[in-house]
Amino acid sequence: MKPNQQRPFFLFDYGKSAIRNKLWFGLALFLVLLALRPTPVFDYDFEQFFAQQDEDLTFYNEYKEKFGSDNDYLLTAFSSDSDFWEDEESIKRFVKLSDEIQELEGVDSVFSVFSVQIPRIGAFGVSFRPLIVQDEEEGLRLQGDLEEYRGKLISENGDSFLLLIRNQPSLSKEAGDRLYDEILAAFDRFEVKPIAVAGKIQTQGDFVELMQKEFGLFLGLSIGLIILLLSLIYRKLWIIISSVTVILLGMLLAFAVILLMGQKLALMSIMQPTIFLIVGLSACIHLLTHFINFLKKEIGFQKAIKITFEELTTPVWLTFLTTSLGFLSLYFTTVPALKNFGLSTGIGVLLMFFAIFLFLPGLLSLLGSKWKIQPFTRKNQLSLTPFFRLVLTNRKTILIVFFLISVSSLVLGSKLKINGFLLDNLPSDHPIQENFQYFDQGFRGSNPLEIYISVKDSSKSLLDYEVLKEIDAVENHLEKQLGSLTILSPNSLVKTLNQAQNQGDEKAYSLPSRGQFARLERILSRLPEKDKRQVLQNNNREGRISARTADLGSNRMGEIRKEFEAFVEEEIDGELLELRWTGTSFLIDKGHESVTWQMARGLGLAFLLVGAIAGYLFRSWRISLILLIPNVIPLIWMLGLMYFLGVEFKLTTAILFTVAFGIAVDDSIHFMSRLKMELAKGKSLFYAIKRTFLETGKAIILTSVVLVLGFAMLIFSQFGVTFYTGLLISSALLFALLADLILLPVLLLPMKKIISSKQKNQG
């Protein structure tokens, strides 16, 4: 080294002793991280898909403090026929089962036809008698009509009944799993088996179990794929061993750091093994392709390693950086699930880069020197010369075709709807989906519906007759919109007492006349606080309208809410009653509706990034714009593909545009970086594009094939977010390959004067 020459940074020094030192340093670092014992923890919480820093979420958290969470329940349905209600032993079994479940730690209440108490108003006030009485002398008898409970506690067609178990609010994942296991154990002890189960504590456990299976599945498939592809491409054991070892070490390093950061493996983490391994393999192929080209020139093994890594450090770093920032841009969304996934994946991608440049030079040197190197020949090598000629002779046609497809895709994409469902991450025939659908069809819904109500005038109460009439109008309108509902509200208290005043007549379950209500007011005022606090708070000035509905999707529910708001504006006296939609389903729907803003923020950041990189490479805003074009086109074509496949916009599909952009731009950066190197050697623009196309084009094709195959594996997932990631990103990468090898050269050729001017200025 010359006296005034600075020694290169440790990571980018590729002298023989330096690459050996980096290898041992990397292994030591890896062992230190393992010694810290990073432990994988899987977790699923659909509330992580709520948009944060949102006034509706803040309001719902305050609402929960008053009325409790709206999703802390477990719906269980058991088969029954007409003979069941005459079988004393069966009914006794379920009564005892309900009592035993009620005693479990974490259970708040158990409700079913066996626990229904029918109110009666007599001379001595309100009394309650059970719907089903078990008398030693008279045996089992019904004190009411079971038909009254159709669609509520008995299915619409009468073939099953509901056992609704409310768990205590905000149970941890571990406590929820434990409680669910204890409930299943109770079912086993009483020799009963539910025909459908749906609820948070069940769904979380099933989701986590499926996540663990798919995490292992895609890890195994990804490792198998990289071994297969490396074997097919290079067919040299020392290259395969070196590359596979580096990629696996990079993935383990990434997960070790992610777990030590305290990040849990959530739903979207299923994709991370594939992302890390395939991105690592793509980089290795770029490096190995150039390394082999240098070996063909017979410049020596060690020198080939040195030149390869010195020349490609910057472009490979930029591709990893753009991929990482594509994921990191998700951190700037307002949804915790996306923020955590974006942060951990972005960091993991950068760690894969450092692993490759720490380990790969040393392993190539160490293993390659132990094997007899056979000459690399050009036999059966892919030649892109005919393809390049085809591009040159059809420049105008290429521009027209790309323009027409892009415009058509934009038109079709504009017709896409924003629509998401609570369980749309699962296929429609999955058992969890089927269970929820069973309750939607037989018991009027499984999805919580919550509306906060309050009086504007502090001198009034929700139990004032005029206010109750307004609440009744609201409830009638909801049933007009959504069909029959089982509603819990201040009105349900009054209607129940009116029914009691009429000897339990089910027709009397309605808002009484003003005169009848006057006779009920004294009883209402004496109701125990525990009977009112579910629907009334703050001295009866605040309350709720609560029900369950089918999951109609965020698009349809958005329309229903708009119609509802119009009705309230026109028909409800705002001086008497104020209403506000809230609840978990509302917040999830609102998260889906925010996809346009979430996607625009991510893409805006990504566009700025690519523009900055192009500016760094060529110091030209015109070239920056040209570089954006072949990377925006795949996103536009994705819109058209989504329309043809019937894929709707939702949080988990909209974010893929940013991720796809961050990955697809890698090929453009490789192309432009190589073009810059060729121009720096004094070659003309045409010849520089040709050399770049013929040599770097091969690496771009190989890496694109690898990335497409890697992401395409994800379509075998049962989770919607994983499936759509595989489908849409692999398609976008194919579109990006076409744009980079066909459109980009056509766009660059007219830039001869600008590029020549930049060369002179830099010279």
Buried (B, 14 or more C-beta within 10 A) or exposed (E): EEEEEEEBEEBBBBBBEBBBBBBEBBBEBBEEBEEEEBEEEBBBBBBBBBBEEBEBBEBBEEBBEBBBBBBBBBBBBBBBEEEBBEEEEBBEBBBBBBEBBBEBEBBEBBBBBBBBEBBBBEEEEBEEEBBBEBEEEEEBEEEBEBEBBBBBBBBBEBBBBBBBBBBBEEBEBEBBBBBBEBBBEBBEEBEBEBBBBBBBBBBBBBBBEBBBEBBEBBBEBBBEBBBEBBBEBBEBEBBBBBBBBBBBBBBBBBBBBBBEEEBBBBBBBBBBBBBBBBBBBBBBBBBBBBBBBBBEEEEEBBBBBBBBBEBBBBBBBBBBBBBBBBBBBBBBBBBBBBBBBBBBBBBBBBBBBBBBBBBBBBBBBBBBEEEEEEEBEEEEEEEBEEBBEEBBEBBEEBEEEBEEBBEBBEEBBEEBEBBBBBBBBBBEEBEBBEBBBBBBBBBBBBBBBBBBBBBEEEEBBBBBBEBBBBBBBBBEBBEEBBEEBBBBBBBBBBBBBBBBBBEBEEEBBBBBEEEBBEEBBEBBEEBEEEEBEBBBBEEBBBBBBBBBBBBBBBBBBBEBBEEBEEBBEEEBEEEBBBBBBBBBBBBBBBBBBBBEEBBEBBBEBBBEBBBEBBBEBBEBEEBBEBBBBBBBBBBBBBBBBBBEEEBBBBBBBBBBBBBBBBBBBBBBBBBBBBBBBBBEEEBEBEEBBBBBBBBBBBBBBBBBBBBBBBBBBBBEBBBBBBBBBBBBBBBBBBBBBBBBBBBBBBBBBEBEEBBEEBBEEEE
